[in-house]
Amino acid sequence: MDDVASLETRRGYQAMLGVLHAAYTQLTPVLDGALVALGIPARHKALTSALETDLRALGSSIDRLHLLDPVHWSADEALGAAYVMEGSALGSQLLRKRLVEYHTADIPHTYFDTVIAVQPQRWRDVVAALNCVHADREATLSGALATFTLLGNLAQNVALTNALAAGVSA
């Protein structure tokens, strides 16, 4: 398995953090706006900052991460994005356990510590709030799908950036 695609390697872990950083950088205004409207505290700037701390500790240059154009979604599409990103944050507990198995104690984990500090209660709060809101179902699903597409595109961009930085032709 390519070591950039595997969380079992430092490069793979760094690539995953790079994708998350790029996603949160682009989605923070959308996510925070949607969640605050539901009565859920904003936290995505804190997650972006935690990711930057970890990436710098791994030797990444934050300014070289390729970002896509900013997203401008409706409030209902933003709810779909919030569902996807908050759900992925819930999975951070499992990833954190796996990373302990794969890496030595010196791997930075500020992001995971920040995310895990409020999960899974935050996930329950988000789902409860989403169940109470009267949103356009199609727009919400569209936002969720667009978020998965965005994450896939960012993964390709981060992989290309890492390959170019390592001097590997892509």
VMD Tcl script that draws the C-alpha trace (Angstrom):
set ca {
  {0.00 0.00 0.00}
  {1.26 3.48 -0.87}
  {2.49 5.08 2.34}
  {0.66 8.35 1.57}
  {-2.66 6.49 1.46}
  {-2.10 4.57 4.68}
  {-2.66 5.91 8.18}
  {-0.06 3.40 9.29}
  {2.63 5.83 8.14}
  {3.53 9.35 9.22}
  {3.12 10.51 5.61}
  {-0.34 8.98 5.43}
  {-1.33 10.56 8.71}
  {0.05 13.90 7.54}
  {-1.92 13.60 4.27}
  {-5.15 12.87 6.17}
  {-4.61 15.89 8.42}
  {-3.90 17.98 5.31}
  {-7.24 16.97 3.77}
  {-9.09 17.76 6.99}
  {-7.32 21.11 7.30}
  {-8.21 22.07 3.74}
  {-11.82 20.95 4.26}
  {-12.28 22.86 7.51}
  {-10.57 25.93 6.05}
  {-13.11 25.97 3.24}
  {-16.16 24.83 5.18}
  {-15.79 26.69 8.49}
  {-18.08 29.62 7.59}
  {-20.70 27.23 6.20}
  {-20.48 24.76 9.10}
  {-20.37 27.28 11.90}
  {-23.24 29.27 10.43}
  {-25.42 26.18 10.09}
  {-24.65 24.83 13.55}
  {-24.98 28.14 15.37}
  {-28.42 28.54 13.76}
  {-29.30 25.18 15.35}
  {-28.04 26.27 18.76}
  {-24.81 24.21 18.53}
  {-21.64 26.13 19.48}
  {-19.20 26.95 16.68}
  {-15.90 25.11 16.91}
  {-14.47 24.76 13.44}
  {-11.90 27.56 13.77}
  {-10.56 25.70 16.81}
  {-10.37 22.49 14.77}
  {-8.53 24.28 11.95}
  {-6.07 25.70 14.47}
  {-5.53 22.26 16.04}
  {-4.89 20.78 12.60}
  {-2.35 23.52 11.85}
  {-0.56 22.73 15.13}
  {-0.31 19.04 14.21}
  {0.68 19.68 10.60}
  {3.45 22.06 11.63}
  {4.70 19.49 14.17}
  {4.88 17.01 11.28}
  {6.86 19.49 9.17}
  {4.08 20.54 6.79}
  {3.95 23.96 5.26}
  {0.34 25.05 5.71}
  {0.56 27.59 2.89}
  {1.38 24.91 0.32}
  {-1.85 22.98 0.78}
  {-3.96 23.34 -2.35}
  {-7.42 24.63 -1.66}
  {-10.39 24.75 -3.97}
  {-12.68 27.72 -4.50}
  {-14.64 28.75 -1.39}
  {-18.04 27.15 -1.02}
  {-21.24 29.18 -0.94}
  {-24.12 26.95 0.02}
  {-27.68 27.56 1.13}
  {-28.56 27.10 4.79}
  {-30.14 23.72 4.01}
  {-27.10 22.54 2.04}
  {-24.94 23.65 4.98}
  {-26.94 21.33 7.22}
  {-25.91 18.42 5.00}
  {-22.28 19.50 5.23}
  {-22.55 19.75 9.02}
  {-24.03 16.26 9.21}
  {-21.11 14.79 7.22}
  {-18.34 16.66 9.02}
  {-19.76 16.14 12.51}
  {-20.30 12.46 11.71}
  {-16.71 12.15 10.59}
  {-15.61 13.83 13.81}
  {-17.47 11.11 15.73}
  {-15.29 8.55 13.95}
  {-12.22 10.32 15.32}
  {-12.42 8.25 18.49}
  {-11.77 5.08 16.53}
  {-9.07 6.69 14.41}
  {-7.29 7.97 17.52}
  {-7.18 4.45 18.95}
  {-5.82 3.10 15.66}
  {-3.16 5.80 15.45}
  {-1.88 4.85 18.90}
  {-1.42 1.31 17.55}
  {0.39 2.51 14.41}
  {2.66 5.24 15.72}
  {4.93 6.05 18.58}
  {3.88 8.43 21.32}
  {5.56 11.38 19.60}
  {2.91 11.76 16.90}
  {1.00 15.04 17.28}
  {-2.67 14.60 18.14}
  {-3.97 18.06 19.03}
  {-6.75 17.72 16.44}
  {-8.01 14.41 17.81}
  {-7.84 15.64 21.39}
  {-9.87 18.72 20.42}
  {-12.49 16.71 18.55}
  {-12.82 13.92 21.08}
  {-13.21 16.33 24.00}
  {-16.85 16.96 23.04}
  {-17.86 13.79 21.19}
  {-20.16 11.83 21.22}
  {-22.48 14.25 23.05}
  {-21.96 16.85 20.32}
  {-23.02 14.30 17.68}
  {-26.21 13.54 19.61}
  {-26.92 17.28 19.88}
  {-26.37 17.80 16.15}
  {-28.63 14.89 15.18}
  {-31.35 16.02 17.61}
  {-31.18 19.57 16.24}
  {-31.29 18.36 12.64}
  {-34.35 16.24 13.42}
  {-36.17 19.34 14.73}
  {-35.43 21.69 11.85}
  {-37.69 21.95 8.81}
  {-35.15 21.90 6.00}
  {-35.44 21.13 2.32}
  {-34.50 17.44 2.30}
  {-33.14 17.50 -1.26}
  {-30.95 20.52 -0.53}
  {-29.65 18.93 2.68}
  {-28.80 15.71 0.82}
  {-27.18 17.78 -1.92}
  {-25.00 19.50 0.69}
  {-23.98 16.16 2.18}
  {-23.05 14.77 -1.24}
  {-21.20 17.96 -2.15}
  {-19.20 17.62 1.07}
  {-18.12 14.09 0.15}
  {-17.17 15.35 -3.32}
  {-15.22 18.23 -1.79}
  {-13.33 15.85 0.52}
  {-12.48 13.61 -2.43}
  {-11.22 16.55 -4.48}
  {-9.17 17.83 -1.56}
  {-7.67 14.37 -1.04}
  {-6.52 14.39 -4.67}
  {-5.07 17.90 -4.29}
  {-3.24 17.06 -1.05}
  {-1.86 13.84 -2.54}
  {-0.61 15.76 -5.59}
  {0.89 18.48 -3.39}
  {2.68 15.90 -1.23}
  {3.95 14.05 -4.30}
  {5.30 17.26 -5.81}
  {6.91 18.28 -2.52}
  {8.58 14.87 -2.32}
  {9.81 15.21 -5.90}
  {7.62 12.38 -7.19}
  {5.91 12.84 -10.51}
  {2.17 12.34 -10.31}
}
mol new
graphics top color blue
foreach p $ca { graphics top sphere $p radius 0.5 }
foreach p [lrange $ca 0 end-1] q [lrange $ca 1 end] { graphics top cylinder $p $q radius 0.2 }
display resetview
